[in-house]
Amino acid sequence: MLKTINLDLLEKNDLNSFIFLTNEKKRLIRYLKIHNIFLSEYWKRPKVLSGRKLSHSLYEELIILPIDDIFSKSNLLFMCNKIKKFYK
């Protein structure tokens, strides 16, 4: 579960994404889509790995929230605040 997002990091221009794990990935993606936030890297488990036991759960839990020049600080704050609200 996401505990905190350090919004001070948005002041620095050396980040290109927030990466976090959540056991509510599908629900979070649906919630963000309602708010017109679309994740660019939604990894699904490849069919060739379907049914196999893996040493990790990245396909099911990894979220990558892009942070790049096309987003203003207010856009990033909006995205982060929506994610924080999802977990309240």
C-alpha positions in Angstrom: 0.0 0.0 0.0 1.2 3.5 -0.9 2.0 5.3 2.3 3.3 8.6 1.1 4.3 10.5 -2.1 7.1 13.0 -1.5 5.8 15.9 -3.6 9.0 17.8 -2.9 10.7 15.6 -5.5 8.7 17.3 -8.2 10.7 20.4 -7.6 13.8 18.6 -8.9 14.0 17.8 -12.6 16.1 14.7 -12.2 13.2 12.2 -11.9 11.4 10.7 -14.9 8.9 8.5 -13.1 7.4 7.4 -9.8 7.7 3.7 -9.4 5.7 1.8 -6.8 4.2 -1.5 -6.0 0.5 -2.0 -5.1 -1.6 -5.1 -4.6 -4.5 -3.1 -6.0 -3.0 -2.4 -9.4 -6.1 -3.1 -11.6 -8.4 -1.1 -9.3 -6.0 1.8 -9.2 -5.6 1.9 -13.0 -9.4 1.9 -13.4 -9.7 4.7 -10.8 -7.0 6.8 -12.5 -8.7 6.3 -15.9 -11.9 7.8 -14.5 -9.9 10.9 -13.8 -8.2 10.9 -17.2 -4.9 9.7 -16.0 -3.5 7.0 -18.2 -0.4 5.0 -17.3 2.0 4.6 -20.2 3.6 1.4 -18.9 0.9 -1.0 -17.8 2.7 -4.3 -17.8 0.6 -7.4 -18.2 2.0 -10.8 -17.7 3.0 -12.3 -21.0 1.0 -15.3 -22.2 4.1 -17.4 -22.3 4.4 -16.9 -18.5 0.7 -17.5 -17.8 0.3 -20.0 -15.0 3.9 -20.1 -14.1 5.2 -19.4 -10.6 7.6 -16.4 -10.7 10.1 -15.2 -8.2 8.4 -11.8 -8.2 4.9 -10.2 -8.7 6.0 -7.2 -10.8 3.4 -7.9 -13.5 0.6 -7.8 -11.0 1.9 -5.0 -8.7 4.2 -2.6 -10.5 2.9 0.9 -11.3 5.0 3.4 -13.2 3.7 7.0 -13.2 5.6 9.0 -15.8 7.1 12.3 -15.0 8.5 14.2 -17.9 8.5 17.5 -19.6 5.0 17.2 -21.1 3.5 17.4 -17.6 3.4 20.7 -15.6 3.9 20.6 -11.9 0.1 21.1 -11.4 -0.5 18.0 -13.6 1.9 16.0 -11.5 0.3 17.2 -8.3 -3.1 16.3 -9.6 -2.0 12.8 -10.4 -0.2 12.3 -7.1 -3.2 13.7 -5.1 -5.6 11.3 -6.9 -3.3 8.4 -6.0 -3.2 9.5 -2.4 -7.0 9.9 -2.4 -7.4 6.4 -3.8 -5.6 5.0 -0.7 -7.6 7.0 1.9 
